[in-house]
Amino acid sequence: MSIEEILEMMDETLDKAVAVPFSGKKSLIDVEKMHELVYEIRSNMPKEIEQARNLVSERKIIINEARSEADAIIKKAEERAKALVSHQEITRLAQTRAEEIMINAQQKSKELRHTTNDYVDNMLSKAEELHSRNLTEIKKARLALKSTGK
């Protein structure tokens, strides 16, 4: 069942509400039915919202893995440099290589963060857009509901 269909059912339930005498425009509604319909709306919310939440979690995991990998590469480079300290020329070459590895690891980490951020931003943007459309539909339904009650 689509959110639009559920909103239509809510509208019908409100149309069937019994007016309370001497209370102005107040009416009695089937509260249980309305709770069921609200539950249905929640159950039918777009999967993109949950996907966006998952992406944010995955992004954190990816960034942490990239940091761990960078730390491991740096540690390995440092250990390698220490092992080669006995000879001056070899030491200089090792330090240069360690710096290159560190720069490469940092660049990879930045690229991964950038790519992940772009992807998560894109998914969040889509989810925001969808949520905005749903919110607009709900506002229209409420406006229609208010106009039918007058």
C-alpha positions as CSV (number, residue, x, y, z in Angstrom):
1,M,0.0,0.0,0.0
2,S,1.4,3.4,-1.0
3,I,1.7,6.4,1.4
4,E,-0.8,8.2,-0.9
5,E,-3.4,5.3,-0.4
6,I,-2.9,5.4,3.4
7,L,-3.3,9.2,3.4
8,E,-6.6,8.7,1.5
9,M,-7.7,6.2,4.1
10,M,-6.9,8.6,6.8
11,D,-8.9,11.3,5.0
12,E,-11.9,8.9,4.7
13,T,-11.6,8.0,8.4
14,L,-11.7,11.7,9.2
15,D,-14.6,12.3,6.9
16,K,-16.5,9.5,8.7
17,A,-15.9,11.1,12.1
18,V,-18.9,11.8,14.2
19,A,-19.5,15.4,15.3
20,V,-19.5,16.1,19.0
21,P,-22.6,18.1,19.9
22,F,-22.0,21.6,21.3
23,S,-18.2,21.4,20.8
24,G,-17.9,23.6,17.7
25,K,-16.2,21.6,14.9
26,K,-14.8,18.8,17.1
27,S,-15.4,15.2,16.1
28,L,-14.8,11.7,17.4
29,I,-12.6,9.5,15.3
30,D,-11.5,5.9,15.5
31,V,-8.2,6.4,17.3
32,E,-7.2,2.7,16.8
33,K,-7.8,3.0,13.0
34,M,-5.7,6.3,12.9
35,H,-2.9,4.6,14.8
36,E,-2.9,1.7,12.4
37,L,-2.8,4.1,9.4
38,V,0.1,6.0,11.0
39,Y,1.9,2.7,11.5
40,E,1.3,1.9,7.9
41,I,2.8,5.2,6.8
42,R,5.9,4.5,8.9
43,S,6.1,1.0,7.5
44,N,6.0,2.4,4.0
45,M,8.5,5.1,4.4
46,P,11.0,5.1,1.5
47,K,13.9,2.7,1.8
48,E,16.3,5.5,0.8
49,I,16.1,6.9,4.4
50,E,17.3,3.7,5.9
51,Q,19.9,3.3,3.2
52,A,21.2,6.8,4.0
53,R,21.5,5.9,7.7
54,N,23.4,2.7,6.6
55,L,25.6,4.8,4.4
56,V,26.6,7.1,7.2
57,S,27.5,4.1,9.3
58,E,29.4,2.5,6.4
59,R,31.2,5.8,5.8
60,K,32.5,5.8,9.4
61,I,33.7,2.2,9.1
62,I,35.4,3.0,5.8
63,I,37.1,6.0,7.2
64,N,38.3,4.1,10.3
65,E,39.6,1.3,8.1
66,A,41.4,3.8,5.9
67,R,43.0,5.3,9.0
68,S,44.0,1.9,10.3
69,E,45.5,1.0,6.9
70,A,47.3,4.3,6.8
71,D,48.6,3.8,10.4
72,A,49.7,0.3,9.5
73,I,51.5,1.5,6.4
74,I,53.2,4.3,8.4
75,K,54.2,1.9,11.1
76,K,55.5,-0.6,8.6
77,A,57.5,2.2,6.9
78,E,58.9,3.4,10.2
79,E,59.9,-0.2,11.2
80,R,61.5,-0.7,7.8
81,A,63.4,2.6,8.2
82,K,64.7,1.6,11.6
83,A,66.0,-1.7,10.3
84,L,68.0,0.1,7.6
85,V,69.6,2.6,10.0
86,S,73.0,0.7,10.0
87,H,74.0,2.2,6.7
88,Q,73.7,5.9,6.0
89,E,72.8,5.7,2.3
90,I,70.3,2.9,2.8
91,T,68.8,4.9,5.7
92,R,68.3,8.0,3.6
93,L,66.6,5.9,0.9
94,A,64.4,4.2,3.4
95,Q,63.3,7.5,4.9
96,T,62.5,8.8,1.4
97,R,60.5,5.7,0.6
98,A,58.7,5.9,4.0
99,E,57.7,9.5,3.3
100,E,56.4,8.4,-0.2
101,I,54.4,5.6,1.4
102,M,53.0,8.0,4.0
103,I,52.1,10.6,1.4
104,N,50.5,7.9,-0.7
105,A,48.6,6.5,2.2
106,Q,47.4,10.0,3.2
107,Q,46.3,10.7,-0.4
108,K,44.5,7.3,-0.6
109,S,42.8,8.1,2.7
110,K,41.8,11.6,1.5
111,E,40.5,10.2,-1.8
112,L,38.5,7.5,0.0
113,R,37.0,10.0,2.4
114,H,36.2,12.4,-0.5
115,T,34.5,9.6,-2.5
116,T,32.6,8.3,0.5
117,N,31.5,11.8,1.5
118,D,30.3,12.5,-2.1
119,Y,28.4,9.2,-2.2
120,V,26.8,9.7,1.3
121,D,26.0,13.3,0.4
122,N,24.3,12.2,-2.8
123,M,22.3,9.5,-1.0
124,L,21.3,11.9,1.8
125,S,20.3,14.5,-0.9
126,K,18.0,11.9,-2.5
127,A,16.6,10.9,0.8
128,E,16.0,14.6,1.7
129,E,14.3,15.2,-1.6
130,L,12.1,12.2,-1.1
131,H,11.3,13.2,2.4
132,S,10.5,16.7,1.3
133,R,8.1,15.4,-1.4
134,N,6.4,13.2,1.3
135,L,6.2,16.1,3.6
136,T,4.6,18.2,0.9
137,E,2.1,15.5,0.3
138,I,1.3,15.4,4.0
139,K,0.9,19.2,4.1
140,K,-1.4,19.0,1.1
141,A,-3.5,16.3,2.8
142,R,-3.7,18.3,6.0
143,L,-4.7,21.4,4.0
144,A,-7.3,19.4,2.2
145,L,-8.5,18.0,5.5
146,K,-8.8,21.4,7.0
147,S,-10.6,22.8,4.0
148,T,-13.1,19.9,4.0
149,G,-13.9,20.5,7.7
150,K,-15.0,24.1,7.1
